[in-house]
Amino acid sequence: MMKLFNRHLMRNLEATSLLELFFVTSVFSVLGIRFFLAVTGYPSLREGNLHIAHVLLGGVLMMIALVIALAYINKSAYYLVAALGGFGFGAFIDELGKFITGDNDYFYRPAVTLIYLVFVLLYLAIENVVKKPKLSEQEKLVNVLEIAKEVVLEDLDHRERRRALDLLKECSPSDPVTKALQQLLYATESVPIPRPDIYTAAKYRVRRIYRKMVQKSWFVNSVIAFFILQSLLALGMDFFLLYVKLEWMEDLHTVFPTLSFFDLAGLLSATLAAALVIAAAIRIRSNRLQSYLLFKDAVLVQIFLVQVFLFYRAQFLAILGLAGNICVLFVLYYMIRQEKAANGISAL
């Protein structure tokens, strides 16, 4: 059964980038819609008895993405599909409250928490199901064929050809398909690598700045201070939201027995994130990479656990916190890649 499954579903080397694009556009679609509706006072498109919900826009965008995926086979089409599909899925899942309540309540309080959990599960699926460590030989050959499409489009550069040849080195040299692909790649002239665009040039400049900054003691102290402050704010927000619903006059002896399992789980999650930050701060001077990985784990705990409880208590503050945590996570991923490159460790 598994062999039949693997035969019909070939993993794509570009899957990580494509799925991350889908994930990010989905999240920003939900955040963008919620922000727009809040700013404009939740307008409604109505005509008589008709109500045009944005779930319909989501369905149209996903349909367009599916049509493009079925009709076109080049790399640019795949990235367009990922972006359109992400925006469409975000518009669709944002209306979840309407479809799980009898009165079609868009503002159903647990709906935002459920939407958030959907994104958590989606992220975990991308990280643990798609990102498997090794491709089979069949999958390597299929991916080389995908890269070889650039030959027909006269858009194969040196990096793409080197990547394809490295994959072929891991395949059986006696396989006629391997031989044919090697001959094709060696016989075709690759186009020059294009000059860096504005984004790439900026990325190189940031990399140079980062390598200079990590040598400064103030940078290390700033990183420690930032994450400690972030953890304290998360803990403080958790305490604030817990005690706001209770009366300040009550003493601790009467307050803690009134806390629900949901409240205690949120508090323990924030405490766990703070503990990881402390462990990372202790190790940062001896091993930056391990420290960054611990900081990343702390941010993931905040995103996957703490934010779930905050979304239930205070949706607007939780949205701001989520946006901030996602930005911090992207910066940490960048710093981890730089440290791995400096230590000669593969970033995959």
N, C-alpha and C positions, 0 to 999 in steps of 0.2 A: 504493500500500500504506500509506504513512504517513498519507495523507488519511483512509483507511478506519479506521486505528488511532485517529487523533485524533477521529474522529466518534463512535466507540463508547466512548472513555475520556476523559471530561471532568474536567479538574483542578479540585479543590475549594480555595477560598480558605482553608478551615479545615484543609487538609491538613497544613501545617507543625505546627500545634498538636496535631492528632490523632496524627500519626506520632511526634512527640516524646513524647507521652504513652505511646504503644505502646512506644517504645524504652526509656523510663525504667522503666516497669513491668516490662518483660522483664528488664532488668538487675537490678532490685531483687528480682525473683522468684528469679533464680538465686542472688544473694548471700544472700537470706533463707533459701532452702532449704539452701544449703551451711552457713550459720551455724547453723541449727536442728539439722541433722544432726550437726555437729561437737560442739555443746553437749550434745546428748542421747545421744551415743555411737552414732550411726547405727543407730537402731531399725529394725526391719523388720516390716511388716504381713504375716503369714503365716497361712494356714489350711490345714493338711495340706500337700499338694503345691502349693498356690496361693501366688503371691507378688504382692501388689498394689503395683505400682510407681507413683511419682508422675507418670510419663509419662501414665498414664491420667487423672489429674486434669487435666493439661495439655490432653489431648484433649477432655475434657468441657467445660472452660472455653472452648476455641476453638470447639467446637460451639455452645455457648450464645451466644457472640459472633456467630457466623455466623447463627444463627436470628434474633437481635435485628436484625442488619443487614438481613436479608431481609424482616423483618416490620414494621419501624418506620422512619419517614422523618424524624423531627424531630432537631434538633441534639443534644439531651440523649442520645438513643439512640446517636448516633455516638460521643460521648465515653465512654459506658458500654461500647460495643463495643471501643474502643481500649484501655481499661483491662483488661477481661476477656481480650481477645485477647493483650495483653502478658503478663499473669500466666500465661495458658495456654501461650504460646510459651516463656516462661522455664522452666516446669516440664517442658516437652517437651525443649528443647535441653539441659537439665541432665543428662539421661540419655544423652547422646551416646556416652559411653564404652562403654555396654552394647551399642550397636548397630554399633560398628565393630571390636569385638574378638570373637574366636571363643569366649572363655570368659565373655562378658557381664560384663566387668570395669568396674564403675562408677568405680573408682579408677585407671583407665588414665591414666598420667601426662600424655601429650600431649593428652588430651581437653579439659582446661581451656583450654589454649592454642588449640585448635581452636574451642571455644565463644567464646573471646574474639575470634578472627578473624572469626567469624560476625557478632558485634556490630559490629566495625569496618567490615565490608562493608555492614552494614545502615545504619550511620550515614552512610557515604559515599554510599550510594544515596539516602538522605533529603536530604542536602545538595546533591547534584549532579544527581540525576535528577528529583526532585519539585519542588525549588525553582528552577524555570525563571523567567527574568526577566519574561516577558510572557505574558498569557493571550490567546488568540484572541478574536475578537468573539463567537463562539458560546459560548465558555467564560464570558465576562463575563455574557452574557444568562442562561445557566444558573445562574450563581452569584447573580444578582439574583433569579431565581425562587426559589432556595433561601432567600434572605433574606426574600422576600415571604411565605413560609410563616408568618412571625411575625405577619403581618397577621391571618390566620385565627385564630391562637392568642391574638390581642390582646396580643402581647408585643413589638411593634416599638418600640424606643426611638429617640431622636434620633440617636444615633451609628450605629445600624444603617441607618436611613433615609438618612443622609448618605453612608454608605459605598456603599449601593446606587445612589444618584443620581450619585455620582462615577464609578462604573463605567459607568452609562448615558451619561454625557457623552462617554465614549471610544468609544461605539458609533454606528453610522450613524443620524442623526436622522430619516431617511426610513423606516427600518425600522418596520413596523407593530407588531412586538413591543416595540420600544424605546418607541414612543409609548404603547402600552397600559400598560406597566410604570410609565412616568413618571406617567401619569394616576392609576394605582392608588396609588402612593406619595404623591403630592401630595394625593389625596382622602382619605387615611386619617390619622386623628390618631394620633400616636405617643404611647406611654405615657411618663410621666416616668422619667428615669434613676433607678434605685433608689439609695437611700443606700448609701454604701460599706460593704461587710461588713468583718469584722475583718481579713481578709487584705488587702483593698484599702487600708483605713485604715493598716495597718502598712506597706504598700508606699509610700504617700505619705510617711509619717513617715521611713522609711529614706532616701527620695530627698532629703528636706530635710537630714537628717543628713549624707548623702554630699556634697551641694553645699557644706556648711560645711567638711567635713573636707578636701576636695581643695585648699582654700585654705591649709591649714597645711603648713609645711615638714616637720614630723615625720611626716605621713601619707605624703608622697612617699618619705621615707627608709625608712619602715616597709615600703612596698610593695617597694622595691628589695631591702631586707634579706630579706624573706620569700621572694622568688623566687630570690635567690642561695642562701639556705639550702636551699630545696627542691631546687635543682639539685645542690648539693654532696651532699645526702643521697642523691639518685638515683645520682650517680656513686660515692659511697662504698658504697652497697648493691651496685652492680654489681661493684666491685672485691672487696668482701667475699665475695660469692657465687662469684666466679671463683677466688679464692685459697683459700677454705675447702676446695674439692675437691682442691686441690693441697697440697703440703707446704710449710709456711712456711720450711723450711730452704733450699729451692732459691733460687738467685739468679735475677735477671731474665733472664739469658742463657739459662737452661734452662727458665724458666717460659713465656715468650712463644711459643716454637716449639710448645709443647703446646696452645695455645689453638685451639679449633676456629673455623670460620667463624661458627657460631652465637654463640660467646662474643664474638668481635671485633665482630660486627654489633650486639650489645647494648651493648657499650662505646662504639662509635661513635655509636649513637643517643642515649645519655646525654650524650655530648660535644656533639652537635648541639643538644640541648635547652639545655645550659649556654651554648653560644655565642649562641643566640637571646636568652637571658635577659640576657647581657652587653650585646648590641646594644640591647635594650629599656631597660636601666638607663641607658645613655648618652644615649638620646633622650627620657627621660621628662620632663625639665624644659623642653625646647623644644617637644615635641609629645606630650601625654598620650595622645591617641587612637592614634597610630601605635605608641607604646610599648605600650599595652594590647593592640593587635593582635599585636605580636611576642610578648608574654607569653602570649597565647592560643595562638599557633603553638607555643611551647615546651611548653605543657601538652598540646597535641594530639600533639606528637611523643612525649611521655612516655606518653600514653594508647595511641597507636596503634603505637608501636615498642618503647619501653623496657619497658612493662608486659607485652608479649608474651613477652619473654625472661625477665622476672621470674616470670611465671606458670609457665614451664617449670621454673625453678630452685626457687622457694619459693612455693607456692600461697597459703598463709595470709597471708604478708607482702604478696604481690601484691594480694590482695583488699583489704586495708587501704589499700594505696597507690592502688588504683583508686578506692575510695570517696572518699578525700581529693582525688584529682585531679578527679573529677566535681564535687565541691563547689566547688573552686577555679575550675573552668571555668564553672559557673553564675554565680559571683560576677563573674568577668571579663566574661561576656556582659552582665550587668547594668551594669557600669561602662562598657562600650563603648556600650551603648544610651544611657546618660546623657550621655556625651561627644558622641555623634552628635546627640542632641537639642539639646545646648548649642551645637553648631556648625551647626545647621540642616540636618543630613544625614539622609536617610531611613534608618530602621533596617532596612529590608527589603533 
